[in-house]
Amino acid sequence: MSRDPKYLLTNPVEVGSALNELLRGADRLFTQRAGEVLPVYLVRVEVRRRKLALVAYGGERERKLLTSASRLKFEGSAYGTPVEFTLGALTEEIEMSLDGEERVALVADFPEELYRMQRREYFRVPVAPPNTRRASWLPEHGEAISFRIQDASLAGVGLRVEAGTPGIPQDGQLMHDVQLDFEEFGKITALLQLINSREVTEHDPRRGKVPYLHLGCIFAEPDLQRESFLQKLVTTLELSPRKA
């Protein structure tokens, strides 16, 4: 992203506040190592100690890729606001998750500076309801999967699918030729990359609590026609009254 000095945070309290936004509601957070995209998620922000802890998606291989680097640049967004920061060396610590499971967290000092800016093209607007605006993707192996389009921005889309659906992509995976159907607003086809996924629970009047996966995806290649389409879509949906 282009840098404007007024959006560069250096005060540890302000840096901690921005990190806490990522902790509460990251749309995506990742770094790159040896040409590989490595999604991560924050699990702890300690403003007083100026420490943060994150967990890598994957296993030991992904953790070793991260801990073998002396510096790593991270990119992400929370509530549609893009964030960039660089961390020094990461160290492994064993800790207990909230559900009582043992996990390996990667701990680092706060970044010396953090860039956080609300850009119009990253503004994220809800697409659902209605739940009939859908995305369709055909994996290389398996049957086509239908997702609900939950939200959209020029940077990417949020897709939602019932947990346990066969063939759900893995974090970091490219999804070729995804058909995005916004109904009355039109359709587009895009190459997406899944940056992160998280579990959510929805209430259905007939079925009760239903577990879903929310998939945060970015557009993996530039497309001026797509950006023009999405800019109009985002503006229209923002100004339109929400449907029940």
N, C-alpha and C positions, 0 to 999 in steps of 0.2 A: 504494500500500500504506500501511496505517497505520504511523506511525513510533513506535518505541520507542527512546529515546536510547541504550540499552545496545548497540544493534546499529549505531550510527553510527561509522564508522571515520574517523579523522583522521590517524593516524600513517602517514607515507608508506610504511613497510615493510609495514604491515597492508593499506593500500590496494593496494600492489603485489602482495601475496599474493592478494588477491581478484581483481585484474585477471588474474593469471596463471592462476587457475582458469578465467576466461572464455577466456583464450588456449588452454588445453588442452582444454576441453570445454564450450563454450557450447552450451546448448540453443537459445538465441535471444539476439539483441542488436539493438536497433533504436532509432531516434529518429523524431520527426515534424517535418515542415517543410512549411508551407503546406498543412496538412491531409492530407499524404501520409505514409504509413508508409515509412520508409527503412531497410531491413535493412543491417547492416554486420557485419564480423567483424574481430577483433583479429589483427594479424600480428606485433606486437612490443611488449614491455613492458620498459622500462629503469628499474629501481628506482633505480640510482645517479643517473642524470640526471633522474629523475622525468618521463620522457617515455613516451608510448605512440603507437603507429601503428595505424591501422585502414584497411580497404579497403571501399568501398561496393559493394554489388551493383548492377550496371547499368553506366553509362558516364559520359561527361562531364557530362550533364545532372544526374545524381544527385550527382556530386562538387560541381558548382557550387551546388546547393541547400544542401549541407552547408557549404561554405567561405564562403558569403555570410552565414552567421549568426554573430553575435558570441558567442552562448551556445546550447548545445543540451543538452537533458535526454535521457539514454539509459536505457533499461530493458532488462533481460535476465535470464538465469538460467544457472547452471552446475551440473550435477549436481542439478537440482531446487531449487536455492537462489536466490531472487529477488534481484536487485541493481539499484540505482538510483544514478546519478551524473550530474553536470553538467560539461561541458567548455567551456572558452573557445574562442577562435578556432582553427580548423583550418587548417593550411598544407599545401600539396601538396609532396611530395618524390618524385622518381623513384628506384626501387630495383629490385633483382633479387629475384625470388621464389626459393624453394628449387629449383624445376625449371628455373631459368635464364631465365625469362621476365621482361621488363621490365614494371613495373606502377607505377601512381600510388598512393602511400600518403598518408594524411591524418594529420598529426602534430599532437599537442597536449600541453600540460603535464598532469601528473597532476591529477585532480580534487582540490579541497581537502578534500572529504569524500565518503565512499561508504557507502551504506546497504545492508547485507547481512544478511538474516535467513532462517533456516530456518523456514518455516511449514508446518504439517501439510498444509494444502490444496494446497501446491505439491510435496509429496513425490511423487517419480516412481517408479513401480514397473514392472518388466518385465512385458510381456504375452506376448511370445514367448520361448521356445517354449511351446506348440505354434505352428506357423506357419499354422494354419488359422483363427486369429482375424483377420478381414479387414475392410477398409474398401472401400467402393465409391463412386465419384464419376463423375457424367456431366458432362463439360465442355459449355459452350454449343455448341461446334463439335467434333465428333469422337465417338469411341466411349467407352463406359464404361471406367474404369481401376480395376483391383483392386490394393489395397495390402495389405501385411502390417501389422498393428498391432504396433509394436515395444514401445512403452511408453505409460503414461497417467498423468495427474494431474488434479486439478480444473481446472488451468489450460489443459491441452491434451493433445495426443497426438503421439507420434512415429510416422510412417509410413515404410515402406520399400518400394521398388519397384526392379526391375532397371533399370540405366542404359540409356538408349536407347529406353525405352518411349515410344511416341508420345503427345503431349498432356499431358506432365507439367507441372503448373502452375509459374508463375514466382514468385520471392520477392515477397512483398507481396500476392499475388493472393488474392481471396476464393474459397472453394470452397463453393458452396451445396448444401444437402441431401445431405451426406455420410452414407452409411449405415455405422455402426460396429457390427459383429457380434462380440460377445464370447462367442459360442457359448453354453455352459451358463449364463453370467451374464446374458444378455439382449442386446438391441439398442437403439441410440439413433440419432437423426438430429440432425445439428448443422451449423451454419454455422461453417466453419473459415477461418482466414487463415494462409497459409504465411509464416512469419517468416524461416526460413533453410533451406538445404539443403546437404548436404555429401556427398562421395563416400566410400563405404566398400567394402571388399572382403570377401566371404565365401567360405569354402571349401565346395565341394560335393563329396561323395565320387565322384560320377560325372563332373562337369563341371570340377572343379578350381577355380581362383580365378574368382569371378564378381563383376563390379562392380555395386554398387547405389547408389542415392541415398537418403539418410536425410532425411526432410522433418520439420522441427520446426514444428508447427502449434499455434495457440492458438484457443480457443473465442471467436468474435467477437461473441457476444451472451450476456447473462445468461440462465440457465435454472435455477430452483431444483430442478425435478424431475431434471434432468441431474446437478446437483451432488450430490443425495442418492444417485442411482444410482452415481456415480463414487466417492463416499466409501466406500460399501459394497464396491465393486469393488476399490479400492486396498487397503483393509484386508484383504479376503479373500485377494487375491493375495500380499500381503506375508507373511501368516501361512501360506500354503499351501506345501508342498514343491514345488520346481521340477521340472517334467517334462523329461525328456531329449528 
